[in-house]
């Protein structure tokens, strides 16, 4: 039976973010539609799924993560559309 020693074998693979190669200056800032603030925080919207359409046959509550303005709490329409909330 062979023993494993620390340092043997190839180095562990680091997960590289594909966005690391994107030039930040070529991106478009997003601001709040209500107050024009640029800071956002993740919040959860809760959706109720009827037992008639739930895969389990039971009424279920599903959390949906979206971004809300950190200053006024507004959720931009583009965030709701991508989440299929509205």
Jmol script that loads the backbone (N, CA, C; Angstrom):
load data "model"
ATOM      1  N   UNK A   1       0.849  -1.181   0.000  1.00  0.00           N
ATOM      2  CA  UNK A   1       0.000   0.000   0.000  1.00  0.00           C
ATOM      3  C   UNK A   1       0.884   1.230   0.000  1.00  0.00           C
ATOM      4  N   UNK A   2       0.679   2.126  -0.966  1.00  0.00           N
ATOM      5  CA  UNK A   2       1.527   3.320  -1.043  1.00  0.00           C
ATOM      6  C   UNK A   2       0.983   4.402  -0.127  1.00  0.00           C
ATOM      7  N   UNK A   3       1.898   5.209   0.362  1.00  0.00           N
ATOM      8  CA  UNK A   3       1.507   6.318   1.228  1.00  0.00           C
ATOM      9  C   UNK A   3       1.562   7.608   0.433  1.00  0.00           C
ATOM     10  N   UNK A   4       0.615   8.480   0.706  1.00  0.00           N
ATOM     11  CA  UNK A   4       0.584   9.783   0.050  1.00  0.00           C
ATOM     12  C   UNK A   4       1.342  10.769   0.907  1.00  0.00           C
ATOM     13  N   UNK A   5       2.258  11.492   0.282  1.00  0.00           N
ATOM     14  CA  UNK A   5       3.019  12.513   0.999  1.00  0.00           C
ATOM     15  C   UNK A   5       2.621  13.885   0.485  1.00  0.00           C
ATOM     16  N   UNK A   6       2.585  14.828   1.409  1.00  0.00           N
ATOM     17  CA  UNK A   6       2.273  16.194   1.047  1.00  0.00           C
ATOM     18  C   UNK A   6       3.283  16.680   0.015  1.00  0.00           C
ATOM     19  N   UNK A   7       2.826  17.295  -1.053  1.00  0.00           N
ATOM     20  CA  UNK A   7       3.721  17.788  -2.091  1.00  0.00           C
ATOM     21  C   UNK A   7       3.868  16.822  -3.247  1.00  0.00           C
ATOM     22  N   UNK A   8       3.428  15.577  -3.091  1.00  0.00           N
ATOM     23  CA  UNK A   8       3.486  14.614  -4.192  1.00  0.00           C
ATOM     24  C   UNK A   8       2.372  14.928  -5.187  1.00  0.00           C
ATOM     25  N   UNK A   9       2.648  14.683  -6.435  1.00  0.00           N
ATOM     26  CA  UNK A   9       1.614  14.853  -7.447  1.00  0.00           C
ATOM     27  C   UNK A   9       1.516  16.282  -7.940  1.00  0.00           C
ATOM     28  N   UNK A  10       0.605  16.482  -8.891  1.00  0.00           N
ATOM     29  CA  UNK A  10       0.466  17.817  -9.486  1.00  0.00           C
ATOM     30  C   UNK A  10      -0.162  18.796  -8.492  1.00  0.00           C
ATOM     31  N   UNK A  11       0.117  20.091  -8.660  1.00  0.00           N
ATOM     32  CA  UNK A  11      -0.499  21.081  -7.765  1.00  0.00           C
ATOM     33  C   UNK A  11      -2.006  21.128  -8.000  1.00  0.00           C
ATOM     34  N   UNK A  12      -2.764  21.464  -6.974  1.00  0.00           N
ATOM     35  CA  UNK A  12      -4.220  21.527  -7.140  1.00  0.00           C
ATOM     36  C   UNK A  12      -4.595  22.608  -8.156  1.00  0.00           C
ATOM     37  N   UNK A  13      -5.634  22.336  -8.923  1.00  0.00           N
ATOM     38  CA  UNK A  13      -6.102  23.291  -9.921  1.00  0.00           C
ATOM     39  C   UNK A  13      -6.925  24.390  -9.253  1.00  0.00           C
ATOM     40  N   UNK A  14      -6.622  25.624  -9.588  1.00  0.00           N
ATOM     41  CA  UNK A  14      -7.404  26.747  -9.080  1.00  0.00           C
ATOM     42  C   UNK A  14      -8.483  27.058 -10.112  1.00  0.00           C
ATOM     43  N   UNK A  15      -9.686  27.304  -9.650  1.00  0.00           N
ATOM     44  CA  UNK A  15     -10.758  27.676 -10.562  1.00  0.00           C
ATOM     45  C   UNK A  15     -10.555  29.120 -10.995  1.00  0.00           C
ATOM     46  N   UNK A  16     -10.271  29.314 -12.266  1.00  0.00           N
ATOM     47  CA  UNK A  16     -10.054  30.662 -12.774  1.00  0.00           C
ATOM     48  C   UNK A  16     -11.378  31.226 -13.256  1.00  0.00           C
ATOM     49  N   UNK A  17     -11.685  32.447 -12.841  1.00  0.00           N
ATOM     50  CA  UNK A  17     -12.899  33.123 -13.250  1.00  0.00           C
ATOM     51  C   UNK A  17     -12.735  33.582 -14.694  1.00  0.00           C
ATOM     52  N   UNK A  18     -13.642  33.203 -15.607  1.00  0.00           N
ATOM     53  CA  UNK A  18     -13.515  33.619 -17.004  1.00  0.00           C
ATOM     54  C   UNK A  18     -13.612  35.129 -17.175  1.00  0.00           C
ATOM     55  N   UNK A  19     -14.203  35.829 -16.202  1.00  0.00           N
ATOM     56  CA  UNK A  19     -14.327  37.280 -16.294  1.00  0.00           C
ATOM     57  C   UNK A  19     -13.043  38.003 -15.914  1.00  0.00           C
ATOM     58  N   UNK A  20     -12.039  37.280 -15.425  1.00  0.00           N
ATOM     59  CA  UNK A  20     -10.768  37.907 -15.056  1.00  0.00           C
ATOM     60  C   UNK A  20     -10.097  38.565 -16.255  1.00  0.00           C
ATOM     61  N   UNK A  21     -10.388  38.082 -17.450  1.00  0.00           N
ATOM     62  CA  UNK A  21      -9.744  38.627 -18.643  1.00  0.00           C
ATOM     63  C   UNK A  21     -10.532  39.776 -19.270  1.00  0.00           C
ATOM     64  N   UNK A  22     -11.681  40.154 -18.692  1.00  0.00           N
ATOM     65  CA  UNK A  22     -12.496  41.248 -19.228  1.00  0.00           C
ATOM     66  C   UNK A  22     -11.903  42.580 -18.788  1.00  0.00           C
ATOM     67  N   UNK A  23     -11.758  43.498 -19.745  1.00  0.00           N
ATOM     68  CA  UNK A  23     -11.260  44.842 -19.450  1.00  0.00           C
ATOM     69  C   UNK A  23     -12.370  45.623 -18.751  1.00  0.00           C
ATOM     70  N   UNK A  24     -12.141  45.989 -17.493  1.00  0.00           N
ATOM     71  CA  UNK A  24     -13.148  46.673 -16.685  1.00  0.00           C
ATOM     72  C   UNK A  24     -13.599  47.979 -17.339  1.00  0.00           C
ATOM     73  N   UNK A  25     -12.714  48.657 -18.058  1.00  0.00           N
ATOM     74  CA  UNK A  25     -13.057  49.921 -18.715  1.00  0.00           C
ATOM     75  C   UNK A  25     -14.040  49.736 -19.860  1.00  0.00           C
ATOM     76  N   UNK A  26     -14.211  48.504 -20.316  1.00  0.00           N
ATOM     77  CA  UNK A  26     -15.141  48.232 -21.409  1.00  0.00           C
ATOM     78  C   UNK A  26     -16.495  47.725 -20.899  1.00  0.00           C
ATOM     79  N   UNK A  27     -16.722  47.824 -19.609  1.00  0.00           N
ATOM     80  CA  UNK A  27     -18.004  47.420 -19.032  1.00  0.00           C
ATOM     81  C   UNK A  27     -18.899  48.643 -18.840  1.00  0.00           C
ATOM     82  N   UNK A  28     -20.176  48.413 -18.659  1.00  0.00           N
ATOM     83  CA  UNK A  28     -21.143  49.488 -18.456  1.00  0.00           C
ATOM     84  C   UNK A  28     -21.643  49.462 -17.016  1.00  0.00           C
ATOM     85  N   UNK A  29     -21.532  50.579 -16.301  1.00  0.00           N
ATOM     86  CA  UNK A  29     -22.029  50.601 -14.925  1.00  0.00           C
ATOM     87  C   UNK A  29     -23.557  50.513 -14.892  1.00  0.00           C
ATOM     88  N   UNK A  30     -24.065  49.920 -13.844  1.00  0.00           N
ATOM     89  CA  UNK A  30     -25.513  49.833 -13.638  1.00  0.00           C
ATOM     90  C   UNK A  30     -25.858  50.716 -12.449  1.00  0.00           C
ATOM     91  N   UNK A  31     -26.907  51.525 -12.608  1.00  0.00           N
ATOM     92  CA  UNK A  31     -27.327  52.369 -11.498  1.00  0.00           C
ATOM     93  C   UNK A  31     -28.801  52.136 -11.206  1.00  0.00           C
ATOM     94  N   UNK A  32     -29.203  52.505 -10.017  1.00  0.00           N
ATOM     95  CA  UNK A  32     -30.590  52.354  -9.587  1.00  0.00           C
ATOM     96  C   UNK A  32     -31.491  53.219 -10.468  1.00  0.00           C
ATOM     97  N   UNK A  33     -32.583  52.647 -10.956  1.00  0.00           N
ATOM     98  CA  UNK A  33     -33.536  53.391 -11.785  1.00  0.00           C
ATOM     99  C   UNK A  33     -34.247  54.475 -10.981  1.00  0.00           C
ATOM    100  N   UNK A  34     -34.274  54.322  -9.669  1.00  0.00           N
ATOM    101  CA  UNK A  34     -34.996  55.256  -8.826  1.00  0.00           C
ATOM    102  C   UNK A  34     -34.129  56.413  -8.319  1.00  0.00           C
ATOM    103  N   UNK A  35     -32.961  56.097  -7.744  1.00  0.00           N
ATOM    104  CA  UNK A  35     -32.150  57.148  -7.115  1.00  0.00           C
ATOM    105  C   UNK A  35     -30.765  57.317  -7.745  1.00  0.00           C
ATOM    106  N   UNK A  36     -30.451  56.505  -8.761  1.00  0.00           N
ATOM    107  CA  UNK A  36     -29.186  56.548  -9.497  1.00  0.00           C
ATOM    108  C   UNK A  36     -27.960  56.146  -8.676  1.00  0.00           C
ATOM    109  N   UNK A  37     -28.167  55.475  -7.561  1.00  0.00           N
ATOM    110  CA  UNK A  37     -27.068  54.942  -6.758  1.00  0.00           C
ATOM    111  C   UNK A  37     -26.428  53.780  -7.525  1.00  0.00           C
ATOM    112  N   UNK A  38     -25.142  53.545  -7.312  1.00  0.00           N
ATOM    113  CA  UNK A  38     -24.437  52.459  -8.003  1.00  0.00           C
ATOM    114  C   UNK A  38     -24.220  51.226  -7.127  1.00  0.00           C
ATOM    115  N   UNK A  39     -24.604  51.268  -5.862  1.00  0.00           N
ATOM    116  CA  UNK A  39     -24.394  50.129  -4.966  1.00  0.00           C
ATOM    117  C   UNK A  39     -25.643  49.268  -4.840  1.00  0.00           C
ATOM    118  N   UNK A  40     -25.435  47.964  -4.880  1.00  0.00           N
ATOM    119  CA  UNK A  40     -26.554  47.019  -4.777  1.00  0.00           C
ATOM    120  C   UNK A  40     -26.220  45.936  -3.759  1.00  0.00           C
ATOM    121  N   UNK A  41     -27.259  45.328  -3.225  1.00  0.00           N
ATOM    122  CA  UNK A  41     -27.087  44.196  -2.325  1.00  0.00           C
ATOM    123  C   UNK A  41     -28.068  43.110  -2.726  1.00  0.00           C
ATOM    124  N   UNK A  42     -27.685  41.877  -2.453  1.00  0.00           N
ATOM    125  CA  UNK A  42     -28.541  40.750  -2.829  1.00  0.00           C
ATOM    126  C   UNK A  42     -29.665  40.605  -1.813  1.00  0.00           C
ATOM    127  N   UNK A  43     -30.879  40.446  -2.323  1.00  0.00           N
ATOM    128  CA  UNK A  43     -32.056  40.220  -1.481  1.00  0.00           C
ATOM    129  C   UNK A  43     -32.826  39.032  -2.059  1.00  0.00           C
ATOM    130  N   UNK A  44     -33.736  38.490  -1.277  1.00  0.00           N
ATOM    131  CA  UNK A  44     -34.542  37.364  -1.733  1.00  0.00           C
ATOM    132  C   UNK A  44     -35.992  37.781  -1.915  1.00  0.00           C
ATOM    133  N   UNK A  45     -36.558  37.416  -3.053  1.00  0.00           N
ATOM    134  CA  UNK A  45     -37.991  37.522  -3.257  1.00  0.00           C
ATOM    135  C   UNK A  45     -38.545  36.126  -3.041  1.00  0.00           C
ATOM    136  N   UNK A  46     -39.706  36.038  -2.454  1.00  0.00           N
ATOM    137  CA  UNK A  46     -40.314  34.730  -2.215  1.00  0.00           C
ATOM    138  C   UNK A  46     -41.507  34.543  -3.132  1.00  0.00           C
ATOM    139  N   UNK A  47     -41.559  33.394  -3.786  1.00  0.00           N
ATOM    140  CA  UNK A  47     -42.657  33.053  -4.685  1.00  0.00           C
ATOM    141  C   UNK A  47     -43.333  31.784  -4.166  1.00  0.00           C
ATOM    142  N   UNK A  48     -44.650  31.808  -4.178  1.00  0.00           N
ATOM    143  CA  UNK A  48     -45.411  30.639  -3.738  1.00  0.00           C
ATOM    144  C   UNK A  48     -45.789  29.812  -4.964  1.00  0.00           C
ATOM    145  N   UNK A  49     -45.498  28.524  -4.912  1.00  0.00           N
ATOM    146  CA  UNK A  49     -45.829  27.602  -5.996  1.00  0.00           C
ATOM    147  C   UNK A  49     -47.029  26.769  -5.557  1.00  0.00           C
ATOM    148  N   UNK A  50     -48.077  26.814  -6.342  1.00  0.00           N
ATOM    149  CA  UNK A  50     -49.289  26.060  -6.047  1.00  0.00           C
ATOM    150  C   UNK A  50     -49.016  24.563  -6.075  1.00  0.00           C
ATOM    151  N   UNK A  51     -49.735  23.826  -5.276  1.00  0.00           N
ATOM    152  CA  UNK A  51     -49.605  22.368  -5.258  1.00  0.00           C
ATOM    153  C   UNK A  51     -49.937  21.771  -6.627  1.00  0.00           C
ATOM    154  N   UNK A  52     -50.775  22.458  -7.403  1.00  0.00           N
ATOM    155  CA  UNK A  52     -51.165  21.954  -8.724  1.00  0.00           C
ATOM    156  C   UNK A  52     -50.006  21.940  -9.716  1.00  0.00           C
ATOM    157  N   UNK A  53     -49.057  22.855  -9.564  1.00  0.00           N
ATOM    158  CA  UNK A  53     -47.934  22.911 -10.510  1.00  0.00           C
ATOM    159  C   UNK A  53     -46.606  22.522  -9.872  1.00  0.00           C
ATOM    160  N   UNK A  54     -46.595  22.279  -8.579  1.00  0.00           N
ATOM    161  CA  UNK A  54     -45.371  21.893  -7.887  1.00  0.00           C
ATOM    162  C   UNK A  54     -44.995  20.460  -8.236  1.00  0.00           C
ATOM    163  N   UNK A  55     -43.713  20.195  -8.477  1.00  0.00           N
ATOM    164  CA  UNK A  55     -43.301  18.826  -8.811  1.00  0.00           C
ATOM    165  C   UNK A  55     -43.525  17.836  -7.666  1.00  0.00           C
ATOM    166  N   UNK A  56     -43.620  18.344  -6.448  1.00  0.00           N
ATOM    167  CA  UNK A  56     -43.841  17.454  -5.310  1.00  0.00           C
ATOM    168  C   UNK A  56     -45.319  17.253  -5.011  1.00  0.00           C
ATOM    169  N   UNK A  57     -46.176  18.062  -5.657  1.00  0.00           N
ATOM    170  CA  UNK A  57     -47.607  17.976  -5.377  1.00  0.00           C
ATOM    171  C   UNK A  57     -47.993  18.713  -4.109  1.00  0.00           C
ATOM    172  N   UNK A  58     -47.052  19.439  -3.519  1.00  0.00           N
ATOM    173  CA  UNK A  58     -47.320  20.206  -2.300  1.00  0.00           C
ATOM    174  C   UNK A  58     -47.026  21.677  -2.554  1.00  0.00           C
ATOM    175  N   UNK A  59     -47.799  22.549  -1.903  1.00  0.00           N
ATOM    176  CA  UNK A  59     -47.530  23.977  -2.000  1.00  0.00           C
ATOM    177  C   UNK A  59     -46.117  24.252  -1.483  1.00  0.00           C
ATOM    178  N   UNK A  60     -45.378  25.079  -2.193  1.00  0.00           N
ATOM    179  CA  UNK A  60     -43.982  25.329  -1.862  1.00  0.00           C
ATOM    180  C   UNK A  60     -43.672  26.820  -1.968  1.00  0.00           C
ATOM    181  N   UNK A  61     -42.743  27.281  -1.155  1.00  0.00           N
ATOM    182  CA  UNK A  61     -42.241  28.643  -1.274  1.00  0.00           C
ATOM    183  C   UNK A  61     -40.829  28.567  -1.833  1.00  0.00           C
ATOM    184  N   UNK A  62     -40.585  29.335  -2.913  1.00  0.00           N
ATOM    185  CA  UNK A  62     -39.302  29.316  -3.605  1.00  0.00           C
ATOM    186  C   UNK A  62     -38.609  30.668  -3.439  1.00  0.00           C
ATOM    187  N   UNK A  63     -37.375  30.681  -2.918  1.00  0.00           N
ATOM    188  CA  UNK A  63     -36.635  31.943  -2.832  1.00  0.00           C
ATOM    189  C   UNK A  63     -35.965  32.260  -4.174  1.00  0.00           C
ATOM    190  N   UNK A  64     -36.017  33.528  -4.573  1.00  0.00           N
ATOM    191  CA  UNK A  64     -35.391  33.976  -5.817  1.00  0.00           C
ATOM    192  C   UNK A  64     -34.449  35.128  -5.474  1.00  0.00           C
ATOM    193  N   UNK A  65     -33.171  34.968  -5.760  1.00  0.00           N
ATOM    194  CA  UNK A  65     -32.180  35.998  -5.444  1.00  0.00           C
ATOM    195  C   UNK A  65     -32.183  37.084  -6.519  1.00  0.00           C
ATOM    196  N   UNK A  66     -32.278  38.350  -6.087  1.00  0.00           N
ATOM    197  CA  UNK A  66     -32.199  39.508  -6.979  1.00  0.00           C
ATOM    198  C   UNK A  66     -31.352  40.576  -6.291  1.00  0.00           C
ATOM    199  N   UNK A  67     -31.055  41.650  -7.017  1.00  0.00           N
ATOM    200  CA  UNK A  67     -30.287  42.754  -6.454  1.00  0.00           C
ATOM    201  C   UNK A  67     -31.183  43.958  -6.234  1.00  0.00           C
ATOM    202  N   UNK A  68     -31.084  44.558  -5.043  1.00  0.00           N
ATOM    203  CA  UNK A  68     -31.832  45.763  -4.699  1.00  0.00           C
ATOM    204  C   UNK A  68     -30.847  46.881  -4.402  1.00  0.00           C
ATOM    205  N   UNK A  69     -31.258  48.105  -4.667  1.00  0.00           N
ATOM    206  CA  UNK A  69     -30.410  49.258  -4.394  1.00  0.00           C
ATOM    207  C   UNK A  69     -30.081  49.300  -2.907  1.00  0.00           C
ATOM    208  N   UNK A  70     -28.804  49.489  -2.603  1.00  0.00           N
ATOM    209  CA  UNK A  70     -28.370  49.534  -1.207  1.00  0.00           C
ATOM    210  C   UNK A  70     -28.819  50.824  -0.522  1.00  0.00           C
ATOM    211  N   UNK A  71     -29.175  51.837  -1.307  1.00  0.00           N
ATOM    212  CA  UNK A  71     -29.576  53.125  -0.736  1.00  0.00           C
ATOM    213  C   UNK A  71     -31.093  53.215  -0.513  1.00  0.00           C
ATOM    214  N   UNK A  72     -31.875  52.869  -1.554  1.00  0.00           N
ATOM    215  CA  UNK A  72     -33.331  53.061  -1.444  1.00  0.00           C
ATOM    216  C   UNK A  72     -34.136  51.763  -1.483  1.00  0.00           C
ATOM    217  N   UNK A  73     -33.497  50.626  -1.800  1.00  0.00           N
ATOM    218  CA  UNK A  73     -34.184  49.340  -1.810  1.00  0.00           C
ATOM    219  C   UNK A  73     -34.895  48.993  -3.112  1.00  0.00           C
ATOM    220  N   UNK A  74     -34.859  49.893  -4.089  1.00  0.00           N
ATOM    221  CA  UNK A  74     -35.528  49.657  -5.374  1.00  0.00           C
ATOM    222  C   UNK A  74     -34.874  48.484  -6.109  1.00  0.00           C
ATOM    223  N   UNK A  75     -35.685  47.694  -6.828  1.00  0.00           N
ATOM    224  CA  UNK A  75     -35.180  46.603  -7.662  1.00  0.00           C
ATOM    225  C   UNK A  75     -35.408  46.998  -9.113  1.00  0.00           C
ATOM    226  N   UNK A  76     -34.320  47.143  -9.874  1.00  0.00           N
ATOM    227  CA  UNK A  76     -34.423  47.518 -11.291  1.00  0.00           C
ATOM    228  C   UNK A  76     -35.201  46.476 -12.076  1.00  0.00           C
ATOM    229  N   UNK A  77     -35.956  46.933 -13.063  1.00  0.00           N
ATOM    230  CA  UNK A  77     -36.749  46.036 -13.901  1.00  0.00           C
ATOM    231  C   UNK A  77     -35.884  44.982 -14.601  1.00  0.00           C
ATOM    232  N   UNK A  78     -34.675  45.350 -15.014  1.00  0.00           N
ATOM    233  CA  UNK A  78     -33.821  44.376 -15.701  1.00  0.00           C
ATOM    234  C   UNK A  78     -33.471  43.191 -14.808  1.00  0.00           C
ATOM    235  N   UNK A  79     -33.418  43.401 -13.497  1.00  0.00           N
ATOM    236  CA  UNK A  79     -33.128  42.305 -12.575  1.00  0.00           C
ATOM    237  C   UNK A  79     -34.346  41.403 -12.420  1.00  0.00           C
ATOM    238  N   UNK A  80     -35.527  41.990 -12.459  1.00  0.00           N
ATOM    239  CA  UNK A  80     -36.747  41.193 -12.341  1.00  0.00           C
ATOM    240  C   UNK A  80     -37.009  40.381 -13.604  1.00  0.00           C
ATOM    241  N   UNK A  81     -36.722  40.952 -14.758  1.00  0.00           N
ATOM    242  CA  UNK A  81     -36.957  40.251 -16.021  1.00  0.00           C
ATOM    243  C   UNK A  81     -36.053  39.042 -16.169  1.00  0.00           C
ATOM    244  N   UNK A  82     -34.782  39.178 -15.770  1.00  0.00           N
ATOM    245  CA  UNK A  82     -33.866  38.051 -15.915  1.00  0.00           C
ATOM    246  C   UNK A  82     -34.197  36.930 -14.945  1.00  0.00           C
ATOM    247  N   UNK A  83     -34.920  37.261 -13.889  1.00  0.00           N
ATOM    248  CA  UNK A  83     -35.294  36.242 -12.919  1.00  0.00           C
ATOM    249  C   UNK A  83     -36.674  35.676 -13.214  1.00  0.00           C
ATOM    250  N   UNK A  84     -37.327  36.170 -14.284  1.00  0.00           N
ATOM    251  CA  UNK A  84     -38.696  35.748 -14.650  1.00  0.00           C
ATOM    252  C   UNK A  84     -39.674  35.978 -13.519  1.00  0.00           C
ATOM    253  N   UNK A  85     -39.496  37.099 -12.788  1.00  0.00           N
ATOM    254  CA  UNK A  85     -40.376  37.405 -11.662  1.00  0.00           C
ATOM    255  C   UNK A  85     -41.616  38.161 -12.141  1.00  0.00           C
ATOM    256  N   UNK A  86     -41.417  39.043 -13.095  1.00  0.00           N
ATOM    257  CA  UNK A  86     -42.525  39.886 -13.587  1.00  0.00           C
ATOM    258  C   UNK A  86     -42.851  39.503 -15.002  1.00  0.00           C
TER     259      UNK A  86
END
end "model"
wireframe off; spacefill off
backbone 0.3
color backbone group
